[in-house]
């Protein structure tokens, strides 16, 4: 066999692997990043050698060393420990906001699309009322009114998070309710609630799952932004956005803000990559070649 034939055969064998990596490489990398941060959140006491709130003024603003791998902040607290423990707050906040907002918005939008009439008009006008305000500004106003605290910040984000799911769910249910299986279910005597929650919404759930996955990174980013502005966690609770805020004026001590910022960047990109992969999997026509 000639050298050219051998190279051609090797290329044909390698091409499926390249196609697989091109199609699923980024989602796989994103999934690995997310799994790492979940492991960090669960195993933070094991992975960190210091209490995240332990103040050691004598060792304040120390650069990364073998003793403090990511350095120390202005109060001498270990940055690595605070980043690891901060993943707990960020992940819990992101998942709480997105999951609760998605469920509430999906139910509301589904009921509006299925009921039609005055119920749809009332629910959609309520949705439009919330959408009239810039989400981050409205969340800031609500968080400021409720007071500083993780729970209050999550509540403020929930108020502005559900309308987009309501809008999407309404459009998806409007498409599904005209399908033949809905008419068949009516003929068989199934109730409206059964048809909506057991048949219509499950058949329309694909785009909602994609939106939830892509939205998780955005929720973590918004929560970090609110904490950066002083409207999130109560000090000295470790949280990525608050840690970035603590180091924003420490230009020479770059590690104080850089490492929590990289944590935010990595988890947001991870969820975006996974969301893109799920979208390609659920919608083969939009799949990248």
C-alpha positions, -999 to +999 in steps of 0.1 A: +000+000+000+013+034-010+021+062+015-008+083+001-033+054+006-021+049+041-025+086+049-060+086+033-071+056+053-058+072+085-076+104+077-109+085+072-104+067+105-096+099+123-124+120+107-152+106+129-132+114+160-126+149+147-163+153+139-172+141+174-147+165+190-159+194+169-195+187+178-192+177+215-157+190+225-169+223+239-200+209+257-178+182+272-153+208+284-181+229+298-195+199+316-161+192+331-158+228+344-193+226+359-185+192+376-153+207+390-172+236+406-198+213+420-171+191+435-154+223+449-187+233+465-193+199+481-156+193+491-146+229+501-137+219+537-115+191+523-099+211+495-091+242+515-066+244+543-079+275+559-111+288+573-124+313+547-132+339+574-100+335+594-083+369+596-045+370+597-035+407+594+002+398+597+000+380+563-023+404+545-020+409+507+005+381+503+010+370+467+004+334+457+029+311+474+031+275+484+014+284+517-014+304+501-018+291+466-039+321+455-025+346+479-044+365+507-067+395+507-066+428+526-075+410+559-051+381+554-078+356+545-068+328+522-082+336+487-083+299+476-105+290+506-128+319+499-131+311+462-140+274+470-165+283+496-179+311+474-188+285+448-215+273+472-232+306+474-230+313+436-242+279+425-271+278+450-282+313+441-280+306+403-299+273+404-325+286+428-333+317+407-334+298+374-353+267+384-379+285+405-383+312+378-385+287+350-411+266+368-433+296+378-430+313+344-436+280+324-468+273+344-480+308+341-473+310+304-488+276+298-520+285+316-523+317+297-518+300+263-542+272+271-569+292+288-569+321+263-595+349+267-593+372+297-570+349+317-544+351+289-548+389+286-544+394+324-513+371+327-496+385+297-501+421+306-486+413+340-457+398+322-453+428+300-454+451+331-424+434+346-406+433+312-410+471+309-382+476+334-346+467+327-341+435+347-309+444+364-322+478+374-354+464+388-335+437+407-312+463+422-342+484+433-360+454+449-328+442+466-321+476+480-357+478+493-355+443+509-321+448+524-287+431+520-288+393+522-285+363+500-322+354+504-334+389+496-311+391+466-325+358+453-361+370+458-353+402+439-339+382+410-369+359+410-392+389+405-375+398+372-366+363+361-398+345+353-414+367+326-391+355+298-400+319+306-437+328+306-433+344+272-415+314+257-438+288+273-469+307+260-455+306+224-446+269+227-480+259+242-499+279+215-481+257+189-488+225+207-524+231+216-534+230+179-519+195+174-540+165+168-530+147+200-546+175+220-579+171+202-577+133+207-571+138+244-602+160+246-622+133+228-610+107+253-623+129+281-591+140+297-594+173+317-577+205+308-551+203+336-541+168+326-537+178+290-517+209+298-493+195+324-491+159+313-491+162+275-487+198+262-459+211+284-438+179+283-439+181+245-428+217+245-401+213+272-371+211+248-365+248+242-372+255+278-344+231+289-320+248+266-330+282+279-326+270+315-291+257+308-279+289+291-296+310+318-277+294+347-245+312+339-264+345+334-280+341+368-247+335+385-233+365+367-262+388+378-260+376+414-222+383+414-230+418+399-254+426+427-229+414+453-203+435+436-226+465+442-230+456+478-266+443+474-258+406+478-243+386+506-236+400+541-199+403+548-178+384+556-196+357+537-173+345+508-189+352+474-173+357+441-188+391+432-182+405+467-146+393+465-141+411+431-154+442+447-130+439+476-101+438+452-112+463+426-088+490+440-059+467+447-042+471+413-008+458+424-024+430+444-040+416+413-047+382+427-074+394+451-099+402+423-085+381+395-091+346+408-128+351+418-133+368+385-118+338+367-141+316+387-171+336+375-158+335+339-152+297+339-186+287+353-205+311+330-186+298+299-191+262+312-229+266+313-229+283+279-210+255+263-233+229+278-264+248+268-251+250+232-245+213+232-280+205+245-295+229+219-276+211+191-287+177+204-324+187+207-324+205+174-305+185+148-313+211+120-294+238+139-265+215+147-231+228+137-214+209+109 
